[in-house]
Amino acid sequence: MGKEHLFFRWIELLQYESSQPGGFTMERQTAIVAKARVMFDEQGIELNEFLGSEGVRGLPGLDVPR
């Protein structure tokens, strides 16, 4: 895809948010998915398509409703 920078930026964002005091709350999880959607959309990539049929639900520890 040639968008490795996007993937690594998203991972950095996940690591930062999940390490904040108070834990990786549902609110933080929802916010991170919204930010990821914008980042991916700006690059012309649909986040759920990139992640597969399970979307973000397939990621361990990220239980965000669709």
C-alpha positions in Angstrom: 0.0 0.0 0.0 2.9 2.4 0.6 1.2 3.9 3.7 3.4 2.4 6.4 3.7 5.8 8.0 -0.1 5.8 8.5 -0.1 2.4 10.2 2.8 3.4 12.5 1.2 6.7 13.4 -2.0 4.9 14.4 0.0 2.4 16.5 1.8 5.4 18.2 -1.6 6.9 19.0 -2.9 3.6 20.4 0.1 3.2 22.6 -0.1 6.8 23.9 -3.8 6.7 24.7 -3.7 3.3 26.3 -0.9 4.3 28.6 -2.6 7.4 30.0 -3.7 7.5 33.7 -7.1 6.1 34.2 -6.7 3.3 31.7 -8.0 2.7 28.2 -11.6 3.6 28.9 -14.4 3.1 26.4 -14.4 6.9 25.8 -10.8 6.8 24.9 -11.3 3.8 22.7 -14.1 5.5 20.8 -12.1 8.6 20.4 -9.1 6.7 19.1 -11.2 5.0 16.5 -12.7 8.3 15.4 -9.1 9.7 15.0 -8.0 6.7 13.1 -10.9 6.9 10.7 -10.0 10.5 9.9 -6.3 9.7 9.5 -7.1 6.7 7.2 -9.8 8.6 5.3 -7.4 11.5 4.6 -5.2 8.9 2.9 -8.1 7.4 0.9 -8.3 4.2 2.9 -11.4 2.9 4.6 -10.4 1.8 8.1 -12.8 -1.2 8.3 -11.7 -2.4 4.9 -8.1 -2.2 6.0 -8.8 -4.1 9.2 -10.9 -6.8 7.5 -14.4 -8.1 8.2 -14.2 -7.7 12.0 -13.1 -4.1 11.8 -11.8 -2.7 15.0 -13.7 -5.4 16.9 -11.0 -7.8 15.8 -8.3 -5.9 17.7 -7.5 -7.2 21.1 -8.4 -4.8 23.9 -10.3 -2.5 21.6 -14.0 -3.2 22.2 -15.5 -0.2 20.4 -19.1 -0.6 19.2 -19.7 0.1 15.5 
